[in-house]
Amino acid sequence: MQTNDVSTASRSTIATVPTPEADAASDSDYQMFLSLLTAQMKNQDPTEPMDSTEFVSQLASFSSVEQQTETNSKLDELLELLAAKTTGNLTEWLDKKVSREGATSFDGRTIDVSVSTHPSAESARLVVRDESAAIIYTQQFNPNSDTVAWDGSTQGTGVAPAGRYSFEVESYASGNLLETIPGSVFDLITEVRLDRGNIVLIFEDGTTLQADDAAAVRMPQS
């Protein structure tokens, strides 16, 4: 799978923090307001003095705007910190292996498949499929088992070639199929994205998993 979008995750949008120039401009505006208000009071008509209610209203309005500007500044700083923390969390998932229902890559090393069978199962079978969904191998196992190892064996001779393989678990009772469910395997995370505040893990084959749904994580074998 291509990983050219990983850098996109790393460049998650970060809120812009007000610059010192912006803060200076805000302070300048406030000083200008006070100067104009002072000049207005000094030059007012003595016979028609400025309404004190209007004066208080103007001062309160400007004060409210100043407080809102300061609040926005603090909010921008908080958003920046949160964005930086989230971006850091994204990179922590890269090159890890996460357990999930689906396919994984076989490179000649044994793959451990987590299995779960029907409560009434008397026997169980692991089914291995290749990338074209063709069955290349089946293996009977104890229905009380939690894990079944596949060493790359095929129904023919030789070992399966390197590639992507998926696994199914079939449960039987009295020779009848009760259910078929996917087996769980560890697969490599090659890309991570942030979607509406949720971390999305992307595997080699392009399938996705919400990070909150990850049940187990391990480092790849060297």
N, C-alpha and C positions, 0 to 999 in steps of 0.2 A: 504493500500500500504506500502511496505517496504521502510524504509528511510535510509538503510545502505550506500547509495551513497552520503548522505549529507556531510559526512566528506570528501569525494573526492572533492566536490566543495570547501570546506574550505581549502583543501590542494592544491589549484591551484598553478601551477609551478611559482616559483619566481626566477628571474635572480640572479645569484651568484655575490656578490659584491667582488671586489678584496680585499684581505687581506693585513694587514700591511706588512707581509712578502713578498707579491708579489710586493708591491710598493718599498720596500727596494731592492729587486732583480733588479727591473727596474733601480733604481738610481745607483746601483752597476755596472750594465752593461754600463750605460752612462759614469760613472767615468773610467771604464776600457777602453772604447773606447778612451776617451780623453788621458789617460795615454799612450796607444799604439801609438796614433797619435803623441803625443809629443815626445815619444821615437824615432819614425820613423823620425821625423824632425831633432832631435839632432844627429842621427847616419846616416843621409843621406850622400851620396857621394858628396863632394863639387863640383866635376867636373860634376856631373849629379844630380843637385838639383831636389827635388820633384816638379812636375808640379802643379802650383798654381790652375789650373782649376780642376785637379783631387782632390786636397785637399778640395776645396770648394764643389765639388760634393759629396765627402764622408761625409763631415760635414752636408750638406743639407739632404742627405739620412738618416743619423742617426737621425737628428732633426725631419724629417718627421715621422719616425717610432715612436719616442718618443711622438709626438703630437697625433698620431693615438691611441697609448696606453692610453693616457690621455683621449681622446675622448671616447674610449670604456669604460673606467672606469666611466665617467660621465653618459654614456648611461645606463650602468648596474644599477647605482643608481636610475636613472629615471624609469627604468623598474620595479625595486623593489617597488618604491612608487606607481606606477600605479597598479601593481599586488595586493598590500596590500589594496588599495582603492577598487578595483573590488571585492576582496574577501569579504570585509566588506559589499558591496552592495548586495552580494548574500544572506548573512544571514538575511538581513533586510526583505526579502520576506517570510521567513519561518513562518509558522503558521498564515499567513494572509489568508483572503478569497478574491478571485478575481472573478469579473463578467466575464462570458464567455458562449458561446453556448455549451451546453453539459449537462452532468449529475451532480447530487450532492447528498449528503447523507441526508437521512431523519431520524430523531431521535425522532419523536413525536411532534416536533415544526413546526409551519407553515412556509412554504417556499414561498417567494415572487418571482414570475416569471416575468421578464421583457418581454413584448410582443410588437410586431409590426405587423400591419395588412396591407393587400393590400389596396391601395388608393380607390379602387372601392368597397371595402367590405361593405356589408349591415349587415352582422352578422359574428360572429367569435366564434371559439371553442378552448378550451385548451385541449390537449390530454396528458395524463400522462402514461408513459410506465415504466415497471420494468426492472430489469437487463437482462431479457430474451427477451426484446423488446415487450412483451405482453401489450396490452392496459388494464389498471386497472381502469381508470377513465376518464371521459370527462366532460367538464363544459363550458356552453355557457357564453360569456361575451360581453360587449359593445365594438365594434371594435375601439372606440375612446380611450379606456383605454390604459395606459402605463404599468400597473402592474396588475397581477392576483395572488391572494393568494390561495395556496393549503394547506389544513390543514390535509392531509393524508387520506381524504375520498376515498372510493373505490366504484365500481359499485355494490358490494355486501353489506354486513353488516360489521360493524367494521372499524377499522383504519388500514391502510397499515402497515406492519411490518417494522422495521428498515432496511435500505438498500439503494441502489443507484437507483435514478429515473431520467428519462430524460423527457423533455417537448417539445411539438410541438404546433404550432399555425396554425390553419386552417382558411382561409378567404373564405367567401361565398357571392355570389350575385345571387339573384333569385333562390336560392336553389342549385346552382352549385358551386363546389369547384374551387376557383381561384388559390390558392397556399397553400403550406404547408412549413413553415419555422421553424427552431428551436427557442425555447424560451431561454432566457438568465437567468442564475442563478449564485449565489455566491458559489464557491467551494473552499475547503481548499487546500493550497499549502503545500505539504509535502516534496518536494525536489526541489533544485535549482541547475542548472548546467551552466557552462560557455562554450559556443560553438563558437569558432572562434570570440571571442570578444563580442558575443551576450548572454544576460542572458535569459536562458530558464526556464520557470516555469513548474513544473510537479505536476499534481493533484493526488488525492487518487487513481483514476482508471488507472493511468499511462499515460493519455493523456497529451499533452504538449501545451504550449502557449508562444510565444515570449513576453518578458516583455514589449516591446514597444507597443504591441497590447492590453495590459491591459487597459480597459476603466474605471474601478472602483475597488477600494480596500477597504476592511473593516476588522475590528478586529472580530474574532469569538465571538459568544455569550457564556458567561460562563454558 
